[in-house]
Amino acid sequence: MRKPAGILVLLTAIGLFLGWSIGTFFTGVTAAKVVASIPASPIVTEVSYNRSKHELTYSMLNPGGMPLSIVRESFVFTPGGKSKEKGYVVSDIPVKVTLPPGVVTKVVLKLKPGTEKLEVGDAVLATFTYVTPLSTDLYTVVHPFKMGVQKTNARTKTEKGGKK
């Protein structure tokens, strides 16, 4: 028998490598399941106003691993300088919109019938109430929209060369 200590070291190294590989696999699978089961808050990626239908269309992304269900919408209208319409509140509009995970979904918010079309400067503060499959708790996402105003990035570029 040649070098029994070498064979023992080789078998120990193979055993450690196999144990590490199997443990890493099961830990990774479990971690992936946990991350996928964490519900995330929807993110409004874009808002557009359809003047002929008098409605706002919100593009909402669900970045989580579980579907979310929007169950209610509410909004507050605040007139701008060019609008003749008075401010108003429409609350607790029941809806049923499912936001699948990882997908951008269009959610339509119909403005109050009989009111004027939006003018530049008019603002709508929309609140979307949603639920997750894991609980019966209600969560909300609030998004402000101002007609005719481009959303700007809060970050500013620094000048080359740093501070003066």
C-alpha positions as CSV (number, residue, x, y, z in Angstrom):
1,M,0.0,0.0,0.0
2,R,1.5,3.3,-1.0
3,K,1.1,6.5,0.8
4,P,-2.1,6.0,2.8
5,A,-1.8,9.5,4.3
6,G,-2.0,10.9,0.7
7,I,-5.1,8.9,-0.1
8,L,-6.7,10.1,3.2
9,V,-5.9,13.7,2.4
10,L,-7.3,13.3,-1.1
11,L,-10.5,11.7,0.1
12,T,-10.9,14.5,2.8
13,A,-10.4,17.2,0.1
14,I,-13.0,15.6,-2.2
15,G,-15.4,15.3,0.7
16,L,-15.0,18.9,1.7
17,F,-15.4,20.1,-1.9
18,L,-18.6,18.0,-2.4
19,G,-20.0,19.2,1.0
20,W,-19.2,22.8,0.1
21,S,-20.8,22.4,-3.4
22,I,-24.0,20.8,-2.1
23,G,-24.3,23.3,0.8
24,T,-23.8,26.3,-1.6
25,F,-26.4,24.9,-4.0
26,F,-29.1,24.5,-1.4
27,T,-28.3,27.8,0.3
28,G,-28.5,29.6,-3.0
29,V,-31.8,27.9,-3.9
30,T,-33.3,28.8,-0.5
31,A,-32.0,32.4,-0.7
32,A,-33.5,32.8,-4.2
33,K,-36.9,31.5,-3.0
34,V,-36.8,34.0,0.0
35,V,-35.9,36.9,-2.3
36,A,-38.6,35.9,-4.8
37,S,-41.2,35.8,-2.0
38,I,-40.5,39.3,-0.8
39,P,-43.2,41.6,-2.1
40,A,-41.9,44.9,-3.5
41,S,-43.7,48.2,-3.9
42,P,-44.8,49.1,-7.4
43,I,-42.8,51.8,-9.2
44,V,-44.5,54.3,-11.5
45,T,-42.2,54.5,-14.5
46,E,-44.3,56.8,-16.7
47,V,-47.5,58.8,-16.8
48,S,-49.4,59.9,-19.9
49,Y,-52.6,61.9,-20.2
50,N,-55.2,61.0,-22.9
51,R,-57.1,64.2,-23.5
52,S,-59.9,62.6,-25.6
53,K,-60.7,60.0,-22.9
54,H,-59.9,62.3,-20.0
55,E,-57.8,59.7,-18.2
56,L,-54.2,59.2,-17.0
57,T,-52.3,56.1,-17.9
58,Y,-49.7,55.0,-15.3
59,S,-47.0,52.5,-16.3
60,M,-46.2,50.6,-13.1
61,L,-43.4,48.2,-12.6
62,N,-43.6,45.4,-10.0
63,P,-39.9,44.7,-9.2
64,G,-40.7,42.0,-6.7
65,G,-41.1,38.2,-7.1
66,M,-44.8,38.0,-6.3
67,P,-47.9,39.5,-8.1
68,L,-49.5,42.5,-6.5
69,S,-53.2,43.5,-6.8
70,I,-54.3,47.1,-6.9
71,V,-57.7,47.2,-5.1
72,R,-58.4,50.9,-4.9
73,E,-57.5,54.2,-6.5
74,S,-57.9,57.8,-5.2
75,F,-56.8,61.1,-6.4
76,V,-56.7,64.8,-5.6
77,F,-57.0,67.3,-8.4
78,T,-55.3,70.7,-7.9
79,P,-55.9,73.3,-10.7
80,G,-53.0,75.2,-12.2
81,G,-53.0,78.9,-13.3
82,K,-54.6,78.2,-16.7
83,S,-57.5,76.0,-15.4
84,K,-61.0,77.2,-14.6
85,E,-61.8,74.0,-12.8
86,K,-62.0,73.9,-9.0
87,G,-60.0,71.5,-7.0
88,Y,-61.6,68.2,-6.0
89,V,-61.0,64.8,-4.4
90,V,-62.2,61.4,-5.7
91,S,-61.5,58.7,-3.2
92,D,-61.8,54.9,-2.9
93,I,-62.5,53.9,-6.5
94,P,-62.6,50.1,-6.4
95,V,-60.5,48.5,-9.1
96,K,-59.0,45.1,-9.7
97,V,-55.6,45.3,-11.5
98,T,-52.9,42.6,-11.1
99,L,-49.3,43.7,-11.4
100,P,-47.3,40.6,-12.4
101,P,-43.7,40.4,-11.1
102,G,-41.0,42.0,-13.3
103,V,-43.4,43.4,-15.8
104,V,-44.6,47.0,-16.6
105,T,-48.4,47.1,-16.4
106,K,-50.6,49.9,-17.6
107,V,-53.1,51.2,-15.0
108,V,-55.7,53.7,-16.1
109,L,-57.0,56.4,-13.8
110,K,-60.2,58.0,-15.1
111,L,-60.6,61.6,-14.0
112,K,-63.9,62.9,-12.7
113,P,-66.6,62.9,-15.5
114,G,-67.9,66.3,-16.5
115,T,-64.7,68.2,-15.5
116,E,-62.5,70.2,-17.8
117,K,-59.6,68.6,-19.6
118,L,-56.2,69.0,-17.9
119,E,-54.3,72.2,-18.7
120,V,-50.6,73.0,-18.3
121,G,-49.9,73.4,-14.6
122,D,-52.8,71.2,-13.3
123,A,-51.7,68.6,-10.8
124,V,-53.1,65.2,-9.9
125,L,-51.9,63.4,-6.8
126,A,-52.9,59.7,-7.3
127,T,-53.0,57.1,-4.6
128,F,-53.0,53.4,-5.5
129,T,-53.9,50.9,-2.7
130,Y,-52.6,47.4,-3.3
131,V,-52.4,44.0,-1.5
132,T,-49.9,41.2,-1.6
133,P,-50.7,37.4,-1.6
134,L,-48.9,37.0,1.8
135,S,-51.2,39.2,3.9
136,T,-54.4,41.1,4.1
137,D,-52.7,44.4,4.9
138,L,-53.3,47.3,2.6
139,Y,-50.3,49.3,1.2
140,T,-50.3,52.5,-0.8
141,V,-48.2,54.2,-3.5
142,V,-48.7,57.9,-4.0
143,H,-47.6,59.5,-7.2
144,P,-47.8,63.3,-8.1
145,F,-48.4,64.3,-11.8
146,K,-48.2,67.8,-13.0
147,M,-49.5,68.4,-16.5
148,G,-46.9,69.8,-19.0
149,V,-44.0,69.6,-16.6
150,Q,-41.1,67.3,-17.4
151,K,-39.8,65.2,-14.5
152,T,-36.2,66.2,-13.9
153,N,-33.5,64.1,-12.3
154,A,-32.5,65.4,-8.8
155,R,-28.9,64.6,-9.4
156,T,-26.6,67.3,-10.8
157,K,-23.4,66.9,-12.7
158,T,-20.3,68.2,-11.0
159,E,-17.9,70.3,-13.0
160,K,-14.7,68.6,-14.3
161,G,-11.8,69.2,-11.9
162,G,-13.9,69.0,-8.7
163,K,-14.5,72.0,-6.4
164,K,-13.2,75.4,-7.2
